[in-house]
Amino acid sequence: MKAQNLNPLFQVSEISVSYEPKFKASERPRVTSSQEAYKVLINNWDMQKIHFQEQFYVLMLNSAGRVIGIVLISTGGKAGTVADPKIIFSIALKAQATSIILAHNHPSENLKPSQADLNLTRRMVEGGKLLDLMVVDHLIVTSDSFYSFGDEGLI
């Protein structure tokens, strides 16, 4: 039994981490290319917002390239959204992902990456290296096409 300490200097919150997969690994899709990543992403995208608001998703993979999960990081406006690396990495680490694929849409349907897109990708790749969490791609998606930073040699 823990001793009760009423000194406010020692009152701290306990942090608990858990992850409960809903499917066996063999039932999850395997992603080995940007095309396969796009198919998984677009089938899970909020299609009512793809032409209206920019959204940022992360696809998390295990060491066999199987999808652990997909998470919506943020929904923004017509011209941008926030992708906080601390939130992205904390979720990926919690899920014990070994690699991640970043993705966001451009409601304008212009697939050309902005300077902000390039800067974020570079920061995420460098941060991933420090955590031994590989950023394998960053996709800009529209309802019928995509741009892959990996395919273009930018990762």
Rosetta blueprint (number, residue, H / E / L):
1 M L
2 K L
3 A L
4 Q L
5 N L
6 L L
7 N L
8 P H
9 L H
10 F H
11 Q L
12 V L
13 S L
14 E L
15 I L
16 S L
17 V L
18 S L
19 Y L
20 E L
21 P L
22 K L
23 F L
24 K L
25 A H
26 S H
27 E H
28 R L
29 P L
30 R E
31 V L
32 T L
33 S L
34 S H
35 Q H
36 E H
37 A H
38 Y H
39 K H
40 V H
41 L H
42 I H
43 N H
44 N H
45 W L
46 D L
47 M L
48 Q L
49 K L
50 I L
51 H L
52 F L
53 Q L
54 E L
55 Q E
56 F E
57 Y E
58 V E
59 L E
60 M E
61 L E
62 N L
63 S L
64 A L
65 G L
66 R E
67 V E
68 I E
69 G E
70 I E
71 V E
72 L E
73 I E
74 S E
75 T E
76 G L
77 G L
78 K L
79 A L
80 G L
81 T L
82 V L
83 A L
84 D L
85 P H
86 K H
87 I H
88 I H
89 F H
90 S H
91 I H
92 A H
93 L H
94 K H
95 A L
96 Q L
97 A L
98 T L
99 S E
100 I E
101 I E
102 L E
103 A E
104 H E
105 N E
106 H L
107 P L
108 S L
109 E L
110 N L
111 L L
112 K L
113 P L
114 S L
115 Q H
116 A H
117 D H
118 L H
119 N H
120 L H
121 T H
122 R H
123 R H
124 M H
125 V H
126 E H
127 G H
128 G H
129 K H
130 L H
131 L H
132 D L
133 L L
134 M E
135 V E
136 V E
137 D E
138 H E
139 L E
140 I E
141 V E
142 T L
143 S L
144 D L
145 S L
146 F E
147 Y E
148 S E
149 F L
150 G L
151 D L
152 E L
153 G L
154 L L
155 I L
